[in-house]
Amino acid sequence: KAGEHYVTSELLFRGYNASIMSVDVGMDIIATKNNKLLSLQVKTSNWHKRTNSYVFDMRTVALERDYAGNVFYVFVMLHTDGTKSALILPTAKIDELMHSNAIKAIQNKERFRVTLKIRKDQIYIGTLDNPIDYFWNNWGCIK
């Protein structure tokens, strides 16, 4: 829930009317701005010392549902120094990363794993061959 509150707060500061969903229907936050409806799925991870990365698992069904409005997936990283950052990905980017295998299918394709690595102030998804800096803390890509 902490990640959802963090994302909701960021949206409110940016002029969105945002609310955490009371019942889990797949999306965690619904937001509106300028008559546009947005749906956001939030995943939160602490730093994994063993893998030197942030790891997020998602159910395949969460990616296959047909949601109203523009859909975004927000991966909140809780850093060891107490700060937070987020990778904000639209559905089209998620699809692209799945097809390029930067987001891996696991457990007989019932789940997907997103692995984020931060190295020298750059962020990578999957491997160090996939920089994805544009979407790091870029709340402006939510439109």
FIZA-48232 format. One record per residue (C-alpha): chain; residue in three letters; x, z, y; residue number from 1. Coordinates in steps of 0.1 Angstrom, whole numbers. Example, Ala and Ser with C-alpha at 12.3 -4.5 7.8 and 13.67 -1.06 7.14 Angstrom:
REM FIZA-48232
<node><mol>A</mol><type>ALA</type><x>123</x><z>78</z><y>-45</y><seq>1</seq></node>
<node><mol>A</mol><type>SER</type><x>137</x><z>71</z><y>-11</y><seq>2</seq></node>
***
This chain:
REM FIZA-48232
<node><mol>A</mol><type>LYS</type><x>0</x><z>0</z><y>0</y><seq>1</seq></node>
<node><mol>A</mol><type>ALA</type><x>29</x><z>6</z><y>24</y><seq>2</seq></node>
<node><mol>A</mol><type>GLY</type><x>37</x><z>-31</z><y>25</y><seq>3</seq></node>
<node><mol>A</mol><type>GLU</type><x>1</x><z>-40</z><y>32</y><seq>4</seq></node>
<node><mol>A</mol><type>HIS</type><x>0</x><z>-15</z><y>61</y><seq>5</seq></node>
<node><mol>A</mol><type>TYR</type><x>33</x><z>-30</z><y>74</y><seq>6</seq></node>
<node><mol>A</mol><type>VAL</type><x>20</x><z>-65</z><y>73</y><seq>7</seq></node>
<node><mol>A</mol><type>THR</type><x>-14</x><z>-55</z><y>89</y><seq>8</seq></node>
<node><mol>A</mol><type>SER</type><x>5</x><z>-38</z><y>117</y><seq>9</seq></node>
<node><mol>A</mol><type>GLU</type><x>26</x><z>-69</z><y>124</y><seq>10</seq></node>
<node><mol>A</mol><type>LEU</type><x>-5</x><z>-91</z><y>125</y><seq>11</seq></node>
<node><mol>A</mol><type>LEU</type><x>-23</x><z>-67</z><y>148</y><seq>12</seq></node>
<node><mol>A</mol><type>PHE</type><x>7</x><z>-67</z><y>172</y><seq>13</seq></node>
<node><mol>A</mol><type>ARG</type><x>5</x><z>-105</z><y>172</y><seq>14</seq></node>
<node><mol>A</mol><type>GLY</type><x>-32</x><z>-106</z><y>182</y><seq>15</seq></node>
<node><mol>A</mol><type>TYR</type><x>-48</x><z>-111</z><y>148</y><seq>16</seq></node>
<node><mol>A</mol><type>ASN</type><x>-79</x><z>-91</z><y>137</y><seq>17</seq></node>
<node><mol>A</mol><type>ALA</type><x>-65</x><z>-80</z><y>104</y><seq>18</seq></node>
<node><mol>A</mol><type>SER</type><x>-79</x><z>-58</z><y>77</y><seq>19</seq></node>
<node><mol>A</mol><type>ILE</type><x>-68</x><z>-45</z><y>43</y><seq>20</seq></node>
<node><mol>A</mol><type>MET</type><x>-93</x><z>-54</z><y>16</y><seq>21</seq></node>
<node><mol>A</mol><type>SER</type><x>-110</x><z>-23</z><y>1</y><seq>22</seq></node>
<node><mol>A</mol><type>VAL</type><x>-117</x><z>-40</z><y>-32</y><seq>23</seq></node>
<node><mol>A</mol><type>ASP</type><x>-90</x><z>-60</z><y>-50</y><seq>24</seq></node>
<node><mol>A</mol><type>VAL</type><x>-102</x><z>-96</z><y>-52</y><seq>25</seq></node>
<node><mol>A</mol><type>GLY</type><x>-67</x><z>-111</z><y>-53</y><seq>26</seq></node>
<node><mol>A</mol><type>MET</type><x>-60</x><z>-111</z><y>-16</y><seq>27</seq></node>
<node><mol>A</mol><type>ASP</type><x>-47</x><z>-79</z><y>1</y><seq>28</seq></node>
<node><mol>A</mol><type>ILE</type><x>-54</x><z>-87</z><y>38</y><seq>29</seq></node>
<node><mol>A</mol><type>ILE</type><x>-79</x><z>-109</z><y>56</y><seq>30</seq></node>
<node><mol>A</mol><type>ALA</type><x>-71</x><z>-118</z><y>92</y><seq>31</seq></node>
<node><mol>A</mol><type>THR</type><x>-86</x><z>-140</z><y>119</y><seq>32</seq></node>
<node><mol>A</mol><type>LYS</type><x>-74</x><z>-154</z><y>151</y><seq>33</seq></node>
<node><mol>A</mol><type>ASN</type><x>-87</x><z>-183</z><y>172</y><seq>34</seq></node>
<node><mol>A</mol><type>ASN</type><x>-116</x><z>-188</z><y>147</y><seq>35</seq></node>
<node><mol>A</mol><type>LYS</type><x>-92</x><z>-193</z><y>118</y><seq>36</seq></node>
<node><mol>A</mol><type>LEU</type><x>-94</x><z>-173</z><y>86</y><seq>37</seq></node>
<node><mol>A</mol><type>LEU</type><x>-62</x><z>-163</z><y>69</y><seq>38</seq></node>
<node><mol>A</mol><type>SER</type><x>-58</x><z>-147</z><y>35</y><seq>39</seq></node>
<node><mol>A</mol><type>LEU</type><x>-26</x><z>-128</z><y>27</y><seq>40</seq></node>
<node><mol>A</mol><type>GLN</type><x>-12</x><z>-116</z><y>-6</y><seq>41</seq></node>
<node><mol>A</mol><type>VAL</type><x>14</x><z>-89</z><y>-1</y><seq>42</seq></node>
<node><mol>A</mol><type>LYS</type><x>41</x><z>-79</z><y>-26</y><seq>43</seq></node>
<node><mol>A</mol><type>THR</type><x>66</x><z>-51</z><y>-18</y><seq>44</seq></node>
<node><mol>A</mol><type>SER</type><x>100</x><z>-43</z><y>-34</y><seq>45</seq></node>
<node><mol>A</mol><type>ASN</type><x>128</x><z>-19</z><y>-30</y><seq>46</seq></node>
<node><mol>A</mol><type>TRP</type><x>164</x><z>-30</z><y>-33</y><seq>47</seq></node>
<node><mol>A</mol><type>HIS</type><x>175</x><z>-33</z><y>-70</y><seq>48</seq></node>
<node><mol>A</mol><type>LYS</type><x>211</x><z>-22</z><y>-72</y><seq>49</seq></node>
<node><mol>A</mol><type>ARG</type><x>215</x><z>-35</z><y>-107</y><seq>50</seq></node>
<node><mol>A</mol><type>THR</type><x>205</x><z>-71</z><y>-98</y><seq>51</seq></node>
<node><mol>A</mol><type>ASN</type><x>217</x><z>-69</z><y>-61</y><seq>52</seq></node>
<node><mol>A</mol><type>SER</type><x>183</x><z>-83</z><y>-51</y><seq>53</seq></node>
<node><mol>A</mol><type>TYR</type><x>146</x><z>-78</z><y>-44</y><seq>54</seq></node>
<node><mol>A</mol><type>VAL</type><x>124</x><z>-87</z><y>-73</y><seq>55</seq></node>
<node><mol>A</mol><type>PHE</type><x>86</x><z>-94</z><y>-71</y><seq>56</seq></node>
<node><mol>A</mol><type>ASP</type><x>64</x><z>-103</z><y>-100</y><seq>57</seq></node>
<node><mol>A</mol><type>MET</type><x>31</x><z>-121</z><y>-95</y><seq>58</seq></node>
<node><mol>A</mol><type>ARG</type><x>3</x><z>-129</z><y>-119</y><seq>59</seq></node>
<node><mol>A</mol><type>THR</type><x>-3</x><z>-166</z><y>-124</y><seq>60</seq></node>
<node><mol>A</mol><type>VAL</type><x>-40</x><z>-161</z><y>-117</y><seq>61</seq></node>
<node><mol>A</mol><type>ALA</type><x>-32</x><z>-149</z><y>-82</y><seq>62</seq></node>
<node><mol>A</mol><type>LEU</type><x>-17</x><z>-183</z><y>-75</y><seq>63</seq></node>
<node><mol>A</mol><type>GLU</type><x>-45</x><z>-203</z><y>-91</y><seq>64</seq></node>
<node><mol>A</mol><type>ARG</type><x>-75</x><z>-188</z><y>-73</y><seq>65</seq></node>
<node><mol>A</mol><type>ASP</type><x>-92</x><z>-209</z><y>-46</y><seq>66</seq></node>
<node><mol>A</mol><type>TYR</type><x>-93</x><z>-187</z><y>-15</y><seq>67</seq></node>
<node><mol>A</mol><type>ALA</type><x>-110</x><z>-193</z><y>18</y><seq>68</seq></node>
<node><mol>A</mol><type>GLY</type><x>-88</x><z>-200</z><y>48</y><seq>69</seq></node>
<node><mol>A</mol><type>ASN</type><x>-51</x><z>-205</z><y>50</y><seq>70</seq></node>
<node><mol>A</mol><type>VAL</type><x>-33</x><z>-185</z><y>23</y><seq>71</seq></node>
<node><mol>A</mol><type>PHE</type><x>1</x><z>-168</z><y>27</y><seq>72</seq></node>
<node><mol>A</mol><type>TYR</type><x>23</x><z>-148</z><y>4</y><seq>73</seq></node>
<node><mol>A</mol><type>VAL</type><x>43</x><z>-120</z><y>22</y><seq>74</seq></node>
<node><mol>A</mol><type>PHE</type><x>72</x><z>-105</z><y>3</y><seq>75</seq></node>
<node><mol>A</mol><type>VAL</type><x>81</x><z>-72</z><y>20</y><seq>76</seq></node>
<node><mol>A</mol><type>MET</type><x>116</x><z>-59</z><y>14</y><seq>77</seq></node>
<node><mol>A</mol><type>LEU</type><x>123</x><z>-22</z><y>18</y><seq>78</seq></node>
<node><mol>A</mol><type>HIS</type><x>160</x><z>-19</z><y>27</y><seq>79</seq></node>
<node><mol>A</mol><type>THR</type><x>182</x><z>10</z><y>18</y><seq>80</seq></node>
<node><mol>A</mol><type>ASP</type><x>187</x><z>19</z><y>54</y><seq>81</seq></node>
<node><mol>A</mol><type>GLY</type><x>150</x><z>25</z><y>59</y><seq>82</seq></node>
<node><mol>A</mol><type>THR</type><x>142</x><z>-8</z><y>76</y><seq>83</seq></node>
<node><mol>A</mol><type>LYS</type><x>118</x><z>-35</z><y>64</y><seq>84</seq></node>
<node><mol>A</mol><type>SER</type><x>118</x><z>-73</z><y>65</y><seq>85</seq></node>
<node><mol>A</mol><type>ALA</type><x>94</x><z>-99</z><y>52</y><seq>86</seq></node>
<node><mol>A</mol><type>LEU</type><x>95</x><z>-134</z><y>38</y><seq>87</seq></node>
<node><mol>A</mol><type>ILE</type><x>63</x><z>-152</z><y>47</y><seq>88</seq></node>
<node><mol>A</mol><type>LEU</type><x>55</x><z>-182</z><y>26</y><seq>89</seq></node>
<node><mol>A</mol><type>PRO</type><x>25</x><z>-205</z><y>29</y><seq>90</seq></node>
<node><mol>A</mol><type>THR</type><x>9</x><z>-217</z><y>-4</y><seq>91</seq></node>
<node><mol>A</mol><type>ALA</type><x>24</x><z>-252</z><y>-1</y><seq>92</seq></node>
<node><mol>A</mol><type>LYS</type><x>59</x><z>-236</z><y>0</y><seq>93</seq></node>
<node><mol>A</mol><type>ILE</type><x>51</x><z>-214</z><y>-30</y><seq>94</seq></node>
<node><mol>A</mol><type>ASP</type><x>40</x><z>-246</z><y>-49</y><seq>95</seq></node>
<node><mol>A</mol><type>GLU</type><x>72</x><z>-264</z><y>-39</y><seq>96</seq></node>
<node><mol>A</mol><type>LEU</type><x>94</x><z>-235</z><y>-50</y><seq>97</seq></node>
<node><mol>A</mol><type>MET</type><x>76</x><z>-232</z><y>-83</y><seq>98</seq></node>
<node><mol>A</mol><type>HIS</type><x>81</x><z>-269</z><y>-90</y><seq>99</seq></node>
<node><mol>A</mol><type>SER</type><x>118</x><z>-266</z><y>-81</y><seq>100</seq></node>
<node><mol>A</mol><type>ASN</type><x>121</x><z>-236</z><y>-104</y><seq>101</seq></node>
<node><mol>A</mol><type>ALA</type><x>133</x><z>-213</z><y>-76</y><seq>102</seq></node>
<node><mol>A</mol><type>ILE</type><x>103</x><z>-192</z><y>-85</y><seq>103</seq></node>
<node><mol>A</mol><type>LYS</type><x>105</x><z>-186</z><y>-122</y><seq>104</seq></node>
<node><mol>A</mol><type>ALA</type><x>76</x><z>-185</z><y>-148</y><seq>105</seq></node>
<node><mol>A</mol><type>ILE</type><x>79</x><z>-155</z><y>-171</y><seq>106</seq></node>
<node><mol>A</mol><type>GLN</type><x>59</x><z>-139</z><y>-199</y><seq>107</seq></node>
<node><mol>A</mol><type>ASN</type><x>46</x><z>-173</z><y>-213</y><seq>108</seq></node>
<node><mol>A</mol><type>LYS</type><x>38</x><z>-184</z><y>-178</y><seq>109</seq></node>
<node><mol>A</mol><type>GLU</type><x>13</x><z>-156</z><y>-173</y><seq>110</seq></node>
<node><mol>A</mol><type>ARG</type><x>35</x><z>-143</z><y>-144</y><seq>111</seq></node>
<node><mol>A</mol><type>PHE</type><x>59</x><z>-156</z><y>-119</y><seq>112</seq></node>
<node><mol>A</mol><type>ARG</type><x>90</x><z>-139</z><y>-106</y><seq>113</seq></node>
<node><mol>A</mol><type>VAL</type><x>103</x><z>-142</z><y>-71</y><seq>114</seq></node>
<node><mol>A</mol><type>THR</type><x>139</x><z>-130</z><y>-66</y><seq>115</seq></node>
<node><mol>A</mol><type>LEU</type><x>153</x><z>-126</z><y>-31</y><seq>116</seq></node>
<node><mol>A</mol><type>LYS</type><x>189</x><z>-121</z><y>-23</y><seq>117</seq></node>
<node><mol>A</mol><type>ILE</type><x>204</x><z>-113</z><y>11</y><seq>118</seq></node>
<node><mol>A</mol><type>ARG</type><x>240</x><z>-123</z><y>16</y><seq>119</seq></node>
<node><mol>A</mol><type>LYS</type><x>258</x><z>-123</z><y>50</y><seq>120</seq></node>
<node><mol>A</mol><type>ASP</type><x>226</x><z>-123</z><y>70</y><seq>121</seq></node>
<node><mol>A</mol><type>GLN</type><x>210</x><z>-151</z><y>51</y><seq>122</seq></node>
<node><mol>A</mol><type>ILE</type><x>182</x><z>-150</z><y>25</y><seq>123</seq></node>
<node><mol>A</mol><type>TYR</type><x>180</x><z>-169</z><y>-7</y><seq>124</seq></node>
<node><mol>A</mol><type>ILE</type><x>152</x><z>-174</z><y>-32</y><seq>125</seq></node>
<node><mol>A</mol><type>GLY</type><x>161</x><z>-176</z><y>-69</y><seq>126</seq></node>
<node><mol>A</mol><type>THR</type><x>198</x><z>-184</z><y>-66</y><seq>127</seq></node>
<node><mol>A</mol><type>LEU</type><x>223</x><z>-187</z><y>-38</y><seq>128</seq></node>
<node><mol>A</mol><type>ASP</type><x>216</x><z>-225</z><y>-39</y><seq>129</seq></node>
<node><mol>A</mol><type>ASN</type><x>182</x><z>-219</z><y>-22</y><seq>130</seq></node>
<node><mol>A</mol><type>PRO</type><x>185</x><z>-206</z><y>14</y><seq>131</seq></node>
<node><mol>A</mol><type>ILE</type><x>151</x><z>-199</z><y>28</y><seq>132</seq></node>
<node><mol>A</mol><type>ASP</type><x>160</x><z>-184</z><y>63</y><seq>133</seq></node>
<node><mol>A</mol><type>TYR</type><x>132</x><z>-202</z><y>82</y><seq>134</seq></node>
<node><mol>A</mol><type>PHE</type><x>105</x><z>-180</z><y>66</y><seq>135</seq></node>
<node><mol>A</mol><type>TRP</type><x>124</x><z>-147</z><y>70</y><seq>136</seq></node>
<node><mol>A</mol><type>ASN</type><x>105</x><z>-125</z><y>95</y><seq>137</seq></node>
<node><mol>A</mol><type>ASN</type><x>90</x><z>-157</z><y>109</y><seq>138</seq></node>
<node><mol>A</mol><type>TRP</type><x>55</x><z>-143</z><y>117</y><seq>139</seq></node>
<node><mol>A</mol><type>GLY</type><x>50</x><z>-174</z><y>138</y><seq>140</seq></node>
<node><mol>A</mol><type>CYS</type><x>46</x><z>-195</z><y>106</y><seq>141</seq></node>
<node><mol>A</mol><type>ILE</type><x>12</x><z>-178</z><y>100</y><seq>142</seq></node>
<node><mol>A</mol><type>LYS</type><x>-13</x><z>-200</z><y>117</y><seq>143</seq></node>
***
